[in-house]
Amino acid sequence: MGAKKADLMRVFILAGEPSGDKLGAALMAGLKSLRPDVRFFGIGGDRMTAEGLDSLFPMDEISIMGIGEILKEYSALKARIRETADTILREKPDVVITIDLPEFSLRVAKLVKASSDIRVVHYVAPTVWAWRPKRAQKMAAHVDQVLALLPFEPPYMHQAGMDCDFVGHPVVTDPQATQQEAEAFREAHGITGPLALLLPGSRRSEIKRLLPVFKQVAQELHSIHPDLTLVLPMAAHVADSVQEQVQEWPVKPLLLHPKDDPQGAQKRAAFRAADVAVAASGTVSLELAASDTPMVIAYDMGWLSRQIIGRMLLTDTVTLVNLVSETRVIPEFIGQACQPGPIAQAVLQTLADPAPQRDAMRLTMARLGKDGEAPGLRAARAVLDRLAQAQT
């Protein structure tokens, strides 16, 4: 990389998953608009590469989830962690920005801080408000600043001794279908009555556990609402599994396959056209809120995970719309409560009176930064402002 030039800002930026690649690309674009002299190196995917990143190695080498998978690939991951830290220590960038993926990112940060005073910024705060609050204290030993996606997160990070800035959630900049596109979707599929989305998640473990429950929910809803159309958008890597299982359903949903919708236009139109959704827990609740689609959240996990998470959970809701809006209007059925009958009843109640949810969803989007400065630009400004403060 050569010697550092006085007039050149050099940033090491690291992401290991598609969501992180998206955040990283927006942050890079923001930094370039504020500091045209910035240069990047690090690890990222196609979006970050398009913004000017020369990736140290392919991002998917570190995109590993689950304890079993991490143990299986531990030696290779450990080598990549060491290689990444060594590159940072050798090149001495002005700032290191790690994005999510704490199992990898924070190990790199720890090695960097052990041998240097290079500033480290971590993008996406750990969910210490939900469980394992001591993660913030451990992180503070080798992270200087956190960029938070949710407005209630900064106090947790400040308490642990880190700078933290709420920079907005990327969902507020995601493209949304127009009303005309929603109507065209309904017309194309002959949908004249109510439309319900089924969103059982994108991981194989979620599909395996939730699809049988969603099947029974679909049957109960259809018995009461025969004119109800069910639509199930599929994630690419689980589409074959979903199709195979749904073939046996007595009430078959309309399946949206990503290979027929590479730009996601049909999925966006379905979200906008839907009257209600039954969805797995996660950021999908924010995607539904962005499209103004009322929802019921349903999620289950293995027995051991139920016991561990049940004992460690610090909040009475896991749905982000409830948390951000400071309401509890989104019904959720988690763990043992994930039963078809109550879920179906909640769907019917939501169809009958969606107004409280819509109010909470609009408040959520406003609090996440809708119609304000783009999150990537806010994040870039926060990085530069804190860096300037640290250098004075």
Buried (B, 14 or more C-beta within 10 A) or exposed (E): EEEEEEEEBBBBBBBBBBBBBBBBBBBBBBBBBBBEEBBBBBBBBEBBBEBBBEBBEEBEBBBBEEEEEEEEBEEEBEEBBEBBBBBBBEBEBBBBBBBBBBBBBBBBBBBBBEEBEBBBBBBBBBBBBBBBBEBBEBBBBBBBBBBBBBBBBBEBBEBBEBBBBBBBBBBBBBEBBEEEBBBBBBEEBEBEEBBBBBBBBBBEBBBBBBBBBBBBBBBBBBEEBEEBBBBBBBBEEBBEBBEEBBEEBEBEBBBBBBEEBEEBEBBBBBBBBBBBBBBBBBEBBBBBBBBBBBBBBBBBBEEEEBEEBEEEBEEEBBBBBBBBBEBBBBBBBBBEEBBBEBBBBBBBEBBEEBEEBBEBBBBBBBBBBBEEEBBBBBBBBBBBBBBEEEEE
